[in-house]
């Protein structure tokens, strides 16, 4: 059974590791979202392992260089951005101000959803002790949370979980990077 | 841009919720900053320097009720949840005052009426701290910048629209039609089955369907609702997906490309 994808183009010159690194870097730079190793492999038409190695090498280069840019893994993909140390100067140049922060209630609701997902509104109420409808609406509008189906109990309540945008805006590669909720137990009681 | 009432800038490190004497307006602002009854309770317990595992219920309840009364006198809207907590505190307080029933079974006599509340407070506190962690993470993330806009950004950026976004678009149109006078139905209204057939044809002929425009084509409110249900049905049963190019932008129904291998095998 022929597999169309594996048609070998004879005379295709093998790329050097350096060239692969360079192309990967260029694409990561222009990508408007963190780009996965798989996506890079598809675009460059290379093996995933090859790309993975190139990306690791790139990461190391960026780290060693200690320049104004960093290359990191966020929301499961690679991203080039400025380093936090220089945010003041960058901000002055861009003439931006920090965007509207989330309210305390929204942050708490987000924390509950992040740690307990998928979670329903009554479950959030139980933990926060407050109706969170307004906070949930805000979080949905900001695309930080998404609906994740219904719970198979009486009333089929809607469940919520965090989105990819949540990972990006909070600098997480995946949910496992969140510290364990038990770490927040107040030892000063 | 419309600012929802809930949103105000809150700096964890500078502003903490507190009750303080001052001008009436200043007091109003500070009083409103508790994220809920549990937040207020934690604050009161801290203030009293009380042991959370042995809460002086009488004192705390009185202080809590004073706070509620203060809010009322300053005309601050009291969320129902605060009142529920007030009732709970009063109930616990009265239970603590009741003499232990000597005839009660051993296990029953051991139940501390405060236990449930303490457990809830401890659990809540964890998430309050987690919220602070998130705040700090977000602050760090806001200090990081990516490359500037590239021309192709508008074409590429597509967000998977959710039913929530769909409802928002739908609501926009319903509101627009609200003022229309219901005309006499002169022609036969389209049935759901026909609506679905029509939509499917358009999607597969063109590749995608602009839902905002599609909803606008509907003549009556009933047709509009039928169209909306048809969209939900198609999303559920067909290989289509909802996409949205910009936040709050037009939503499109697009057919999903079936991988060529599968298509080849199916023939």
Interface residues (C-beta under 8 A of the other chain):
Chain A: X4 X29 X30 X32 X33 X70 X79 X80 X81 X82 X83 X84 X87 X90 X91 X94 X98 X99 X100 X101 X102 X103 X104 X105 X106 X107 X108 X110 X111 X112 X114 X115 X126 X127 X128 X129 X130 X131 X134 X135 X137 X138 X140 X143 X146 X147 X168 X169 X170 X171 X172 X179 X181 X182 X184 X185 X186 X189
Chain B: X4 X5 X6 X7 X8 X9 X10 X11 X33 X35 X36 X37 X38 X39 X51 X52 X53 X79 X80 X81 X85 X120 X122 X123 X124 X125 X126 X127 X128 X129 X130 X131 X132 X133 X134 X135 X137 X138 X139 X140 X141 X142 X143 X144 X145 X146 X147 X150 X153 X156 X157 X159 X162 X163 X164 X247 X260 X261
